[in-house]
Amino acid sequence: MSRDSRRTLFLVASVGFAALFLWGLAGLPDFGGYDGVYGETLNRVALRQRHATNLVAAVTFDYRGFDTMGEEYILFAAVVGVAILMRAQRDEEEDTPDDDARDRLTPRTSDAVRVLGLGVFGPIVLFGIYVVAHGHLTPGGGFQGGVVLATGVVLVYLAGRYSALRGITPGASAELAEAAGAAGYVGVGLLGLMASGTFLYNWLPFGTTGLLTSAGMIPFINLFVGLEVAGGFVLILTEFLEQTLVVREVDSGGPEGKRERDRS
């Protein structure tokens, strides 16, 4: 396809997208206005039915929990895709895990960054656990808390060297966390199926509203989602860092000069 043809195709598609986008905006309610029967209904009944003071969590992990499971597996598939693409290919080999990649000079981490990174690592991890555990009580949950937990791992790399990060979060651990989180969500749903005949049925006791032990199965789903999200982001980070800092491209010189990284 020629450049003019590509430009024409792009312009036609852009005009069509702009028309549909403006048409969608014209149908939105006024700012601050809401006229949705489902939202009003859930506002009235969710606290009484699910004992979750965070209505968003009750909707996300209970009333429409099956849809959220699909969203989690979108992230799962994306992480798996990134890992597959970033794995060492036939024309690459593994070298020592240092920060001196070919043709790239990495500045030494300053003492201030090291001290600050190590100082806030513990509080960030603790805050991530808090966000996951209290997802059914306050704004937050497994998705948000998982990202916070992964941020703590990023700080380990920023405050030191990649070898330190590799020591506390090896790739196998990140893969296990992501897989366990994704399987745990399905496991909770299957337990509901066995208990009542309905997948993701909230069969656990709802407890006392406002306590960590309330909301039935929602805290457990938050836990597994947080595990999957944290493991997925850490796995992406380690794959990119390994590709940049560990894997070296080999000069083309025949099959004897190439070897493939063993990931098993």
C-alpha positions as CSV (number, residue, x, y, z in Angstrom):
1,M,0.0,0.0,0.0
2,S,1.4,3.4,-1.0
3,R,1.9,6.3,1.4
4,D,-1.0,8.2,-0.2
5,S,-3.3,5.2,0.2
6,R,-2.4,4.8,3.9
7,R,-3.0,8.5,4.4
8,T,-6.4,8.4,2.8
9,L,-7.4,5.3,4.8
10,F,-6.3,7.1,8.0
11,L,-8.3,10.2,7.2
12,V,-11.4,8.3,6.4
13,A,-11.2,6.2,9.6
14,S,-10.5,9.3,11.6
15,V,-13.5,11.1,10.3
16,G,-15.7,8.1,11.1
17,F,-14.3,7.8,14.6
18,A,-14.8,11.5,15.3
19,A,-18.4,11.3,14.1
20,L,-19.1,8.3,16.4
21,F,-17.3,9.9,19.3
22,L,-19.2,13.1,19.1
23,W,-22.5,11.2,18.7
24,G,-21.6,9.3,21.9
25,L,-20.8,12.5,23.8
26,A,-24.1,14.1,22.8
27,G,-26.0,11.2,24.5
28,L,-24.2,11.6,27.9
29,P,-26.2,13.0,30.8
30,D,-25.4,16.5,32.1
31,F,-22.5,16.9,34.4
32,G,-23.4,15.7,37.9
33,G,-26.7,14.2,36.7
34,Y,-27.4,10.5,36.9
35,D,-30.5,8.6,35.8
36,G,-29.7,5.0,36.1
37,V,-32.1,2.6,37.7
38,Y,-29.5,0.0,38.4
39,G,-27.2,2.4,40.3
40,E,-30.1,3.7,42.4
41,T,-31.2,0.2,43.2
42,L,-27.8,-0.9,44.3
43,N,-27.4,2.2,46.4
44,R,-30.5,1.1,48.3
45,V,-29.9,-2.6,48.7
46,A,-26.1,-3.4,48.4
47,L,-25.1,-2.5,52.0
48,R,-27.9,-4.5,53.4
49,Q,-27.4,-7.5,51.1
50,R,-23.6,-7.7,51.0
51,H,-22.4,-5.8,54.2
52,A,-19.7,-4.1,52.1
53,T,-19.3,-0.4,52.8
54,N,-17.5,0.1,49.5
55,L,-20.3,-0.2,47.0
56,V,-17.9,-0.3,44.1
57,A,-16.3,-3.5,45.5
58,A,-19.7,-5.1,46.0
59,V,-20.6,-4.4,42.4
60,T,-17.2,-5.3,41.0
61,F,-16.6,-8.5,42.9
62,D,-20.1,-9.7,43.5
63,Y,-23.0,-8.4,41.5
64,R,-20.9,-8.4,38.3
65,G,-18.1,-10.6,39.5
66,F,-18.1,-12.8,36.4
67,D,-17.4,-9.7,34.2
68,T,-14.5,-8.7,36.5
69,M,-13.0,-12.1,36.2
70,G,-12.9,-11.6,32.5
71,E,-11.1,-8.3,33.1
72,E,-8.6,-10.0,35.3
73,Y,-7.9,-12.6,32.6
74,I,-7.3,-9.8,30.1
75,L,-4.5,-8.6,32.3
76,F,-3.3,-12.2,32.7
77,A,-3.2,-12.8,29.0
78,A,-1.4,-9.5,28.4
79,V,1.3,-10.3,30.9
80,V,1.7,-13.8,29.4
81,G,2.0,-12.3,26.0
82,V,4.7,-9.8,27.1
83,A,6.6,-12.6,28.8
84,I,6.5,-14.8,25.7
85,L,7.6,-11.9,23.4
86,M,10.4,-10.9,25.8
87,R,11.9,-14.3,26.3
88,A,15.3,-14.9,24.8
89,Q,15.2,-15.7,21.2
90,R,17.5,-17.9,19.1
91,D,19.8,-15.0,18.4
92,E,20.4,-14.0,22.0
93,E,22.4,-15.3,24.9
94,E,22.5,-14.7,28.7
95,D,25.3,-12.8,30.4
96,T,26.0,-11.7,33.9
97,P,23.1,-9.7,35.5
98,D,24.8,-6.3,35.7
99,D,23.6,-2.9,34.6
100,D,26.2,-2.4,31.9
101,A,24.3,-3.3,28.8
102,R,26.1,-3.0,25.5
103,D,26.5,0.5,24.2
104,R,24.7,1.9,27.2
105,L,26.3,3.6,30.2
106,T,24.2,3.5,33.4
107,P,24.9,6.1,36.0
108,R,25.5,4.9,39.6
109,T,22.6,5.2,41.9
110,S,23.1,8.1,44.3
111,D,23.2,7.5,48.1
112,A,20.1,9.7,48.5
113,V,18.1,7.6,46.1
114,R,19.2,4.4,47.8
115,V,18.3,5.6,51.3
116,L,14.9,7.0,50.2
117,G,14.1,3.9,48.2
118,L,14.9,1.5,50.9
119,G,13.2,3.7,53.5
120,V,9.9,3.8,51.8
121,F,9.9,0.2,50.6
122,G,8.4,-1.2,53.8
123,P,5.6,1.5,54.1
124,I,4.6,1.1,50.5
125,V,4.3,-2.7,50.8
126,L,2.4,-2.3,54.0
127,F,0.1,0.3,52.4
128,G,-0.5,-2.1,49.4
129,I,-1.5,-4.9,51.7
130,Y,-3.8,-2.5,53.5
131,V,-5.5,-1.4,50.3
132,V,-6.1,-5.0,49.2
133,A,-7.3,-6.1,52.7
134,H,-9.7,-3.2,53.1
135,G,-11.0,-3.1,49.5
136,H,-14.5,-4.0,50.6
137,L,-14.6,-1.3,53.3
138,T,-12.8,1.7,51.7
139,P,-11.9,2.8,48.2
140,G,-9.3,0.5,46.8
141,G,-9.1,-3.3,46.4
142,G,-7.1,-5.9,44.6
143,F,-6.4,-4.1,41.4
144,Q,-5.2,-0.9,43.1
145,G,-3.4,-2.6,45.9
146,G,-1.6,-5.0,43.5
147,V,-0.2,-2.0,41.6
148,V,1.0,-0.5,44.9
149,L,2.7,-3.7,45.9
150,A,4.5,-3.9,42.5
151,T,5.7,-0.3,43.0
152,G,7.5,-1.5,46.1
153,V,9.4,-4.0,44.0
154,V,10.3,-1.2,41.5
155,L,11.9,0.7,44.4
156,V,14.2,-2.2,45.1
157,Y,15.6,-1.9,41.6
158,L,15.8,1.9,41.7
159,A,17.6,1.9,45.1
160,G,20.2,-0.7,44.1
161,R,21.1,-3.0,41.3
162,Y,19.1,-5.6,39.3
163,S,20.8,-8.4,41.1
164,A,19.2,-7.3,44.3
165,L,15.8,-7.3,42.7
166,R,16.5,-10.7,41.2
167,G,17.3,-12.0,44.6
168,I,14.0,-11.0,46.3
169,T,11.6,-11.6,43.4
170,P,12.9,-14.2,41.0
171,G,10.9,-14.7,37.8
172,A,9.5,-18.0,39.0
173,S,8.0,-16.4,42.1
174,A,6.3,-13.7,40.0
175,E,4.9,-16.3,37.6
176,L,3.6,-18.4,40.6
177,A,1.9,-15.3,42.2
178,E,0.2,-14.3,38.9
179,A,-1.0,-17.9,38.2
180,A,-2.2,-18.4,41.8
181,G,-4.1,-15.2,41.8
182,A,-5.8,-16.0,38.5
183,A,-6.6,-19.5,39.6
184,G,-7.8,-18.4,43.0
185,Y,-10.5,-16.2,41.5
186,V,-11.9,-19.1,39.5
187,G,-11.6,-21.3,42.6
188,V,-13.8,-19.0,44.7
189,G,-16.3,-19.0,41.9
190,L,-16.3,-22.8,41.7
191,L,-16.8,-23.1,45.5
192,G,-19.9,-20.9,45.1
193,L,-21.0,-23.2,42.2
194,M,-20.6,-26.3,44.4
195,A,-22.4,-24.6,47.4
196,S,-25.4,-23.3,45.5
197,G,-25.3,-24.2,41.9
198,T,-24.4,-20.7,40.8
199,F,-20.9,-19.7,39.8
200,L,-19.4,-16.9,42.1
201,Y,-22.4,-17.2,44.5
202,N,-21.5,-15.3,47.7
203,W,-22.0,-18.3,50.0
204,L,-19.8,-17.2,52.9
205,P,-21.3,-15.5,56.0
206,F,-21.5,-11.7,55.5
207,G,-20.4,-10.9,59.1
208,T,-20.7,-7.5,60.7
209,T,-20.7,-4.5,58.5
210,G,-17.5,-2.5,58.8
211,L,-15.2,-5.3,59.9
212,L,-12.5,-7.0,57.9
213,T,-14.4,-10.3,58.1
214,S,-17.5,-8.8,56.5
215,A,-18.8,-9.0,52.9
216,G,-18.5,-12.8,52.5
217,M,-16.3,-13.9,49.6
218,I,-15.4,-10.3,48.4
219,P,-12.2,-10.0,50.6
220,F,-10.9,-13.3,49.3
221,I,-11.5,-12.2,45.7
222,N,-9.7,-9.0,46.5
223,L,-6.8,-11.0,47.8
224,F,-6.4,-13.2,44.7
225,V,-6.8,-10.2,42.4
226,G,-4.1,-8.3,44.3
227,L,-1.8,-11.3,44.0
228,E,-2.4,-11.6,40.3
229,V,-1.9,-7.9,39.6
230,A,1.2,-7.6,41.7
231,G,2.7,-10.8,40.2
232,G,1.8,-9.7,36.7
233,F,3.4,-6.3,37.0
234,V,6.5,-7.6,38.7
235,L,6.8,-10.2,35.9
236,I,6.6,-7.6,33.2
237,L,9.2,-5.5,35.0
238,T,11.7,-8.4,35.4
239,E,11.2,-9.5,31.8
240,F,12.0,-6.0,30.5
241,L,15.0,-5.6,32.8
242,E,16.4,-9.0,31.9
243,Q,16.0,-8.2,28.2
244,T,17.9,-4.9,28.7
245,L,20.5,-5.8,31.3
246,V,21.1,-9.6,31.1
247,V,20.4,-10.7,27.6
248,R,23.0,-9.9,25.0
249,E,22.6,-10.0,21.3
250,V,25.1,-12.4,19.7
251,D,27.0,-11.6,16.6
252,S,25.8,-13.7,13.7
253,G,28.4,-16.4,13.1
254,G,26.6,-19.7,12.6
255,P,24.7,-22.0,14.9
256,E,27.7,-22.7,17.1
257,G,27.8,-19.1,18.2
258,K,24.2,-19.1,19.4
259,R,22.4,-20.6,22.4
260,E,19.0,-20.2,23.7
261,R,18.1,-19.3,27.4
262,D,16.7,-22.2,29.3
263,R,13.5,-21.0,31.0
264,S,12.3,-24.3,32.4
